[in-house]
Amino acid sequence: MKEEIIAKASKIFIENLPAETIGTFNVTDIARKFKVSLSYLSRCFHKYNHCTPREYLELYKIIRFDCTVVLQQKNTVKDTLEVMKIENANHFNKRYKIRMGTTPGKYCKRYRQLRKETKKRIAALSKQK
């Protein structure tokens, strides 16, 4: 029961980290927050979430990066990583490419392109009316 509570609470904790501070947290910080060892946290988390807390935090950072690009319309990877307080851009870029199959820069470029195309389509549709 305690294992399940720690697994669920740590997952909720990760999901509720503000985008502005997510880059400053790591799994060791989370273990400290719950006053458990890193290995115990990892065991509990994996048992109930089917991935390690490190993997989950990494994926969550990627999701938050994508959301920040879309919602705050930051135009560069550097701007977005600064908002998220992710200091090691090279490491983030490598992990992002492994997980997503493209680099964060290409993602941002594609998003900007899609946004421009959508605006043009909307403008064309409103002229037709």
C-alpha positions as CSV (number, residue, x, y, z in Angstrom):
1,M,0.0,0.0,0.0
2,K,2.8,2.4,0.9
3,E,4.6,1.6,-2.4
4,E,1.4,2.4,-4.4
5,I,1.0,5.7,-2.6
6,I,4.6,6.8,-3.2
7,A,4.3,5.7,-6.9
8,K,1.1,7.7,-7.4
9,A,2.1,10.7,-5.4
10,S,5.5,11.0,-7.1
11,K,3.8,10.8,-10.5
12,I,1.3,13.5,-9.6
13,F,4.2,15.6,-8.2
14,I,6.0,15.3,-11.6
15,E,2.8,16.2,-13.5
16,N,2.2,19.3,-11.4
17,L,5.7,20.8,-11.6
18,P,5.4,24.2,-13.2
19,A,6.9,24.5,-16.7
20,E,9.1,27.3,-15.3
21,T,10.8,24.9,-12.8
22,I,10.6,21.5,-14.4
23,G,14.2,21.7,-15.6
24,T,15.6,22.2,-12.1
25,F,14.1,18.9,-10.8
26,N,15.6,15.5,-11.0
27,V,14.7,12.1,-9.5
28,T,16.9,12.6,-6.5
29,D,15.0,15.7,-5.6
30,I,11.8,13.8,-5.8
31,A,13.1,11.0,-3.6
32,R,14.2,13.7,-1.1
33,K,10.7,15.3,-1.2
34,F,9.1,12.0,-0.3
35,K,11.8,11.1,2.2
36,V,12.7,7.8,0.6
37,S,15.8,6.4,-1.0
38,L,16.3,6.8,-4.8
39,S,16.2,3.0,-5.3
40,Y,13.0,2.6,-3.3
41,L,11.3,5.4,-5.2
42,S,12.5,3.8,-8.5
43,R,11.2,0.4,-7.5
44,C,7.8,1.7,-6.4
45,F,7.4,3.9,-9.4
46,H,8.3,1.2,-11.9
47,K,6.0,-1.4,-10.2
48,Y,2.9,0.8,-10.6
49,N,3.7,3.0,-13.6
50,H,5.7,0.5,-15.8
51,C,8.6,2.9,-16.3
52,T,11.3,4.4,-14.1
53,P,10.8,7.9,-12.6
54,R,13.7,9.1,-14.6
55,E,12.1,8.0,-17.9
56,Y,8.8,9.5,-16.8
57,L,10.4,12.8,-15.9
58,E,12.3,12.9,-19.2
59,L,9.1,12.3,-21.2
60,Y,7.2,14.8,-19.1
61,K,9.9,17.4,-19.8
62,I,9.5,16.7,-23.5
63,I,5.7,17.1,-23.3
64,R,6.1,20.3,-21.4
65,F,8.6,21.6,-24.0
66,D,6.1,20.9,-26.8
67,C,3.2,22.5,-24.8
68,T,5.4,25.6,-24.0
69,V,6.2,26.0,-27.7
70,V,2.5,25.9,-28.6
71,L,1.0,27.8,-25.8
72,Q,3.5,30.5,-25.2
73,Q,4.6,30.6,-28.8
74,K,8.3,30.8,-28.0
75,N,10.1,30.8,-31.4
76,T,13.4,29.3,-30.5
77,V,14.5,26.2,-28.6
78,K,16.8,28.4,-26.5
79,D,13.9,30.6,-25.4
80,T,11.7,27.6,-24.5
81,L,14.5,25.9,-22.6
82,E,15.2,29.1,-20.7
83,V,11.6,29.3,-19.6
84,M,11.8,25.7,-18.4
85,K,15.1,26.3,-16.7
86,I,16.8,23.5,-18.6
87,E,20.5,24.3,-18.5
88,N,22.0,21.4,-20.5
89,A,20.5,22.0,-24.0
90,N,22.8,19.5,-25.7
91,H,21.6,16.7,-23.4
92,F,17.9,17.7,-23.8
93,N,18.3,17.8,-27.6
94,K,19.8,14.3,-27.7
95,R,17.1,12.8,-25.4
96,Y,14.4,14.7,-27.4
97,K,15.6,13.2,-30.7
98,I,15.8,9.7,-29.2
99,R,12.2,9.9,-27.9
100,M,10.6,12.0,-30.6
101,G,12.6,11.1,-33.8
102,T,13.3,14.7,-34.5
103,T,15.2,17.5,-32.9
104,P,13.5,20.3,-30.9
105,G,14.6,22.8,-33.4
106,K,12.9,20.9,-36.3
107,Y,9.8,20.6,-34.2
108,C,9.7,24.3,-33.5
109,K,10.3,25.1,-37.2
110,R,7.5,22.7,-38.3
111,Y,5.2,24.2,-35.7
112,R,5.9,27.7,-37.0
113,Q,5.3,26.6,-40.5
114,L,2.0,25.0,-39.7
115,R,0.9,28.1,-37.8
116,K,1.6,30.3,-40.8
117,E,-0.2,27.9,-43.1
118,T,-3.2,27.9,-40.8
119,K,-3.4,31.7,-40.6
120,K,-3.3,31.9,-44.4
121,R,-6.1,29.4,-44.7
122,I,-8.2,31.2,-42.1
123,A,-7.6,34.5,-43.9
124,A,-8.6,33.0,-47.3
125,L,-11.7,31.5,-45.8
126,S,-12.8,34.8,-44.2
127,K,-12.3,36.6,-47.6
128,Q,-14.6,34.1,-49.2
129,K,-17.5,35.0,-46.9
